[in-house]
Amino acid sequence: MASEVHSGAAGDRRAGVDVDPPYLYPDYVATRLRSPTRPLVILPHSLSELTGPVYGEDAVGELDHDLTRQHEAEPAGQRITVSGRVLDGDGRPLGGQLLEIWQANAAGRYVHAVDRHAAPLDPNFTGAGRCLTDDQGAYRFVTIQPGAYPWLNHHNAWRPAHIHFSLFGRAFATRLVTQMYFPGDPLLDYDPIFQSVRDPQARERLISSFDLDLTEPAWALGYRFDIVLRGPDATPMVD
Amino acid sequence: MPAPTASQTVGPFFSFALLDLFRPELVAPETPGALRIEGVVLDGEGAPVDDAMVEIWQANAAGRYAHPADLRHDLPLEHGFTGFGRCGTDAEGRFWFVTIKPGAVPAPDGRPQAPHLDVSVFARGLLKRLVTRMYFPDEEAANAADSVLSALAGACERATLVAVPSGVVLRFDIRLQGDGETVFFAV
């Protein structure tokens, strides 16, 4: 099959270079006790791995993609749109894909009760959204620019501004949870979660692009973030 | 060919976003044949992981997946059964699912696999998901013949993938690291 003989460029998992971070990355302290110590066992793909949940239009409400219209008034902060395409490893668009996103508010505070950061909650912002890609694989969210926030990983540790993304892809094997970052953020150089991605080009691809063509005059800045899911027939990678 | 997007951790704050639409009940509890699965996620010191997310993916009772890649149209689909469940761990690291035992699904060589669930684990401290499988304790012959289980070196390793009956519940604990570490797969 073509995908198994493809030689691939740097960062292509099928060529033997895995873009994903390792499980153990000591600078990210929580990985020290949560990473497995034994090597992964290769699981040949059966129907169990080549199938996955399929969601239709009824999974998504009309306003689920707009995180600024979930409450009585609009949230504080810089309004932005985040758009992109979801593609498979062969560059083909993945239509009908469910994306789930979540983020902190403009002050860098999550609504989650565990977040005790001394920054204000915004009564007009929850920070969760969903949408389905169209048949070109395109998606679009409206939200506000999340703030950076401090965490206890190390002294003076701050997460760069980010939006969490969760996607299924076409199969159990293609499931992806990742984070989207913003260009020019000085915190990226210091963030162990971002830096855990070893290949510089793979790190770059986690950073959205400011796009003046997506920016809507007098209304919202536009960012582009494309997501490429591995093909379900890609060779499993063992760290 | 575009290179894949790298994984990042799910982080500690996902529950408000990810746990409302997708639920741990794949079937109503009063469904004939409904099983309750319970387990705990533990870290390398045996401490409960109270901020993990566990997902299961499975075939229906006939062994059919609700997905276009499953072309075995002779096997029925079950209306309303998606085969997917998601559960966040509680303060004690516990998760649960209510589902039915799936039918057998073929391995790549066509021979039947033992009934199993594909399991994903996400958490703060996991930069990418962990994948494992849950097999059923009342399927000894099928488990012994299963290509994935029999490829594992030791009985202890195989045992980490087989649920244990505990009263009316099936118990399946997930140990991320250390003693009794669950077998995890590269998918």
Boltz contact constraints between the chains, C-beta under 6 A:
constraints:
  - contact:
      token1: [A, 11]
      token2: [B, 3]
      max_distance: 6.0
  - contact:
      token1: [A, 12]
      token2: [B, 3]
      max_distance: 6.0
  - contact:
      token1: [A, 13]
      token2: [B, 4]
      max_distance: 6.0
  - contact:
      token1: [A, 19]
      token2: [B, 4]
      max_distance: 6.0
  - contact:
      token1: [A, 19]
      token2: [B, 6]
      max_distance: 6.0
  - contact:
      token1: [A, 20]
      token2: [B, 6]
      max_distance: 6.0
  - contact:
      token1: [A, 20]
      token2: [B, 7]
      max_distance: 6.0
  - contact:
      token1: [A, 20]
      token2: [B, 128]
      max_distance: 6.0
  - contact:
      token1: [A, 21]
      token2: [B, 127]
      max_distance: 6.0
  - contact:
      token1: [A, 30]
      token2: [B, 124]
      max_distance: 6.0
  - contact:
      token1: [A, 30]
      token2: [B, 125]
      max_distance: 6.0
  - contact:
      token1: [A, 31]
      token2: [B, 125]
      max_distance: 6.0
  - contact:
      token1: [A, 33]
      token2: [B, 43]
      max_distance: 6.0
  - contact:
      token1: [A, 33]
      token2: [B, 44]
      max_distance: 6.0
  - contact:
      token1: [A, 33]
      token2: [B, 45]
      max_distance: 6.0
  - contact:
      token1: [A, 34]
      token2: [B, 43]
      max_distance: 6.0
  - contact:
      token1: [A, 34]
      token2: [B, 125]
      max_distance: 6.0
  - contact:
      token1: [A, 34]
      token2: [B, 126]
      max_distance: 6.0
  - contact:
      token1: [A, 34]
      token2: [B, 176]
      max_distance: 6.0
  - contact:
      token1: [A, 36]
      token2: [B, 177]
      max_distance: 6.0
  - contact:
      token1: [A, 36]
      token2: [B, 181]
      max_distance: 6.0
  - contact:
      token1: [A, 36]
      token2: [B, 184]
      max_distance: 6.0
  - contact:
      token1: [A, 37]
      token2: [B, 177]
      max_distance: 6.0
  - contact:
      token1: [A, 38]
      token2: [B, 181]
      max_distance: 6.0
  - contact:
      token1: [A, 40]
      token2: [B, 184]
      max_distance: 6.0
  - contact:
      token1: [A, 40]
      token2: [B, 185]
      max_distance: 6.0
  - contact:
      token1: [A, 40]
      token2: [B, 186]
      max_distance: 6.0
  - contact:
      token1: [A, 41]
      token2: [B, 183]
      max_distance: 6.0
  - contact:
      token1: [A, 41]
      token2: [B, 185]
      max_distance: 6.0
  - contact:
      token1: [A, 42]
      token2: [B, 186]
      max_distance: 6.0
  - contact:
      token1: [A, 43]
      token2: [B, 185]
      max_distance: 6.0
  - contact:
      token1: [A, 43]
      token2: [B, 187]
      max_distance: 6.0
  - contact:
      token1: [A, 44]
      token2: [B, 108]
      max_distance: 6.0
  - contact:
      token1: [A, 46]
      token2: [B, 107]
      max_distance: 6.0
  - contact:
      token1: [A, 46]
      token2: [B, 108]
      max_distance: 6.0
  - contact:
      token1: [A, 47]
      token2: [B, 65]
      max_distance: 6.0
  - contact:
      token1: [A, 47]
      token2: [B, 70]
      max_distance: 6.0
  - contact:
      token1: [A, 47]
      token2: [B, 105]
      max_distance: 6.0
  - contact:
      token1: [A, 48]
      token2: [B, 105]
      max_distance: 6.0
  - contact:
      token1: [A, 48]
      token2: [B, 118]
      max_distance: 6.0
  - contact:
      token1: [A, 49]
      token2: [B, 187]
      max_distance: 6.0
  - contact:
      token1: [A, 50]
      token2: [B, 69]
      max_distance: 6.0
  - contact:
      token1: [A, 51]
      token2: [B, 65]
      max_distance: 6.0
  - contact:
      token1: [A, 51]
      token2: [B, 67]
      max_distance: 6.0
  - contact:
      token1: [A, 51]
      token2: [B, 69]
      max_distance: 6.0
  - contact:
      token1: [A, 51]
      token2: [B, 70]
      max_distance: 6.0
  - contact:
      token1: [A, 53]
      token2: [B, 82]
      max_distance: 6.0
  - contact:
      token1: [A, 53]
      token2: [B, 84]
      max_distance: 6.0
  - contact:
      token1: [A, 54]
      token2: [B, 67]
      max_distance: 6.0
  - contact:
      token1: [A, 87]
      token2: [B, 2]
      max_distance: 6.0
  - contact:
      token1: [A, 91]
      token2: [B, 2]
      max_distance: 6.0
  - contact:
      token1: [A, 102]
      token2: [B, 17]
      max_distance: 6.0
  - contact:
      token1: [A, 110]
      token2: [B, 13]
      max_distance: 6.0
  - contact:
      token1: [A, 111]
      token2: [B, 16]
      max_distance: 6.0
  - contact:
      token1: [A, 112]
      token2: [B, 13]
      max_distance: 6.0
  - contact:
      token1: [A, 112]
      token2: [B, 16]
      max_distance: 6.0
  - contact:
      token1: [A, 114]
      token2: [B, 12]
      max_distance: 6.0
  - contact:
      token1: [A, 115]
      token2: [B, 13]
      max_distance: 6.0
  - contact:
      token1: [A, 128]
      token2: [B, 16]
      max_distance: 6.0
  - contact:
      token1: [A, 128]
      token2: [B, 17]
      max_distance: 6.0
  - contact:
      token1: [A, 172]
      token2: [B, 57]
      max_distance: 6.0
  - contact:
      token1: [A, 172]
      token2: [B, 118]
      max_distance: 6.0
  - contact:
      token1: [A, 173]
      token2: [B, 187]
      max_distance: 6.0
  - contact:
      token1: [A, 177]
      token2: [B, 10]
      max_distance: 6.0
  - contact:
      token1: [A, 177]
      token2: [B, 122]
      max_distance: 6.0
  - contact:
      token1: [A, 178]
      token2: [B, 5]
      max_distance: 6.0
  - contact:
      token1: [A, 178]
      token2: [B, 7]
      max_distance: 6.0
  - contact:
      token1: [A, 178]
      token2: [B, 8]
      max_distance: 6.0
  - contact:
      token1: [A, 179]
      token2: [B, 8]
      max_distance: 6.0
  - contact:
      token1: [A, 193]
      token2: [B, 8]
      max_distance: 6.0
  - contact:
      token1: [A, 193]
      token2: [B, 9]
      max_distance: 6.0
  - contact:
      token1: [A, 196]
      token2: [B, 127]
      max_distance: 6.0
  - contact:
      token1: [A, 197]
      token2: [B, 6]
      max_distance: 6.0
  - contact:
      token1: [A, 202]
      token2: [B, 6]
      max_distance: 6.0
  - contact:
      token1: [A, 227]
      token2: [B, 5]
      max_distance: 6.0
  - contact:
      token1: [A, 228]
      token2: [B, 2]
      max_distance: 6.0
  - contact:
      token1: [A, 228]
      token2: [B, 4]
      max_distance: 6.0
  - contact:
      token1: [A, 228]
      token2: [B, 5]
      max_distance: 6.0
  - contact:
      token1: [A, 230]
      token2: [B, 4]
      max_distance: 6.0
  - contact:
      token1: [A, 236]
      token2: [B, 186]
      max_distance: 6.0
  - contact:
      token1: [A, 236]
      token2: [B, 187]
      max_distance: 6.0
  - contact:
      token1: [A, 237]
      token2: [B, 186]
      max_distance: 6.0
  - contact:
      token1: [A, 238]
      token2: [B, 186]
      max_distance: 6.0
